[in-house]
Every structure is written in C-alpha cells, then in structure tokens.
Amino acid sequence: MDLSELQRLTVVKLREEALKHQSITGVNGMNKEQLIEALAPVFGIDLEAETRAIKERLAESKGVLKKEIAKLKGERNAALEDHDQDGFDQARKEIKRRKRRLRHMLKAGTV
C-alpha cells in the first residue's frame, strides 16, 4: 500500500487498518492525517520523500498552468482590442478554468 492509497481510504477504513497493528494506540481519537502518519511506517512509506515528490510534481504543473494563463490573457486582450466578444468570452472562461484548476491543485498539494 502506498501513500495515495492510504489517502483515498476513509477514516473508518484507516481506523480498521490501524487496529490490526498492536504498535498503534489511541486510534479512535485520531483524525485522518494522524492515522496516515501512524500507518505510514507500518507499510514502509517514507512520508517526507512521498510529499516532496508530490510537491515537485505540483510545482512543475503550476508553472505550466501559469504560462497558459499568461498566454490566454494575451489572447483575451487581443480579442478585446479587436472587439471580438466571442473570443473574449472564450479566453475569459479558459483563464477561469485554469485558475480554478491551479487553486484546487495547490489545495490538494498541502499534504
């Protein structure tokens, strides 16, 4: 089991898994993050290395999205100068989608 599989499990499933191991105590009082931290050594997962790898991937994706947003802003401004309402609206929607994706990625990346 790896970190992503642990994160996908519900708190109830994580508690059941933690109860199987005698080395973990106080399972019922733990939240999801604490359960993952307690179970990671049991499954041989290095949390620091895993989270570092996730953050590096996010940083790469973040840069790509920001470049796309900058390009779309240029397209939006060009459409505005040309009085192209459809192009302007389409560029605005794409900018909004990219920004939303960026926010959700960064929120999910704070593991």
C-alpha positions in Angstrom: 0.0 0.0 0.0 1.4 3.4 -0.9 0.6 7.0 0.2 -2.0 7.7 -2.4 -4.0 4.5 -1.5 -3.8 5.5 2.2 -5.1 9.0 1.4 -8.0 7.5 -0.6 -9.2 5.4 2.3 -11.9 6.8 4.6 -11.2 7.5 8.3 -13.2 4.4 9.2 -11.2 2.1 7.0 -7.9 3.7 8.2 -9.0 3.1 11.8 -9.8 -0.6 11.0 -6.4 -0.9 9.4 -4.7 0.7 12.4 -6.5 -1.5 14.9 -4.9 -4.6 13.2 -1.5 -3.4 14.3 -0.6 -3.6 18.0 2.1 -0.8 17.8 -0.5 1.9 17.1 -2.5 3.1 20.1 -5.2 5.7 20.5 -6.7 5.0 17.1 -10.2 6.1 17.9 -9.1 9.6 18.9 -7.1 10.2 15.7 -8.1 12.2 12.6 -7.2 11.2 9.1 -3.9 12.9 8.9 -2.8 11.4 12.2 -3.9 7.9 11.1 -1.9 8.3 7.9 1.2 9.4 9.8 0.8 6.4 12.2 0.2 3.9 9.4 2.9 5.1 7.0 5.9 3.5 8.9 3.9 0.2 9.3 3.6 -0.1 5.5 7.2 1.2 4.9 6.2 4.5 3.4 8.6 7.4 3.8 6.2 10.4 4.2 8.8 13.0 3.7 10.0 11.6 0.4 6.5 11.0 -0.9 5.3 14.5 0.0 8.4 16.0 -1.5 7.8 14.2 -4.8 4.2 15.3 -4.8 5.2 18.9 -4.2 7.8 18.8 -7.0 5.2 17.5 -9.5 2.8 20.2 -8.4 5.5 22.9 -8.9 6.0 21.7 -12.5 2.3 21.7 -13.2 1.9 25.0 -11.5 4.4 26.6 -13.8 2.8 25.2 -16.9 -0.7 26.4 -15.8 0.7 29.9 -15.1 2.3 30.1 -18.5 -1.0 29.0 -20.1 -2.9 31.7 -18.1 -0.4 34.4 -19.3 -0.9 33.3 -22.9 -4.7 33.3 -22.6 -4.6 36.8 -21.0 -2.8 37.9 -24.2 -5.4 36.3 -26.3 -8.1 37.9 -24.2 -6.6 41.4 -24.6 -6.2 40.9 -28.3 -9.8 39.9 -28.6 -10.8 42.9 -26.6 -8.9 45.3 -28.9 -10.5 43.6 -32.0 -14.0 43.9 -30.4 -14.3 40.1 -30.7 -16.8 39.3 -28.0 -16.9 35.5 -28.6 -13.1 35.3 -28.5 -13.0 37.5 -25.4 -15.6 35.3 -23.6 -13.9 32.1 -24.6 -10.5 33.3 -23.3 -12.0 34.5 -20.0 -13.7 31.1 -19.5 -10.4 29.3 -20.2 -8.5 31.6 -17.8 -11.1 30.9 -15.1 -10.8 27.2 -15.7 -7.0 27.2 -15.4 -7.1 29.4 -12.3 -9.6 27.1 -10.7 -7.6 24.0 -11.5 -4.5 25.7 -10.1 -6.3 26.6 -6.8 -7.6 23.0 -6.4 -4.2 21.5 -7.2 -2.5 23.7 -4.6 -5.1 23.0 -2.0 -4.8 19.2 -2.6 -1.0 19.5 -2.6 -0.8 20.6 1.0 -0.5 17.1 2.3 
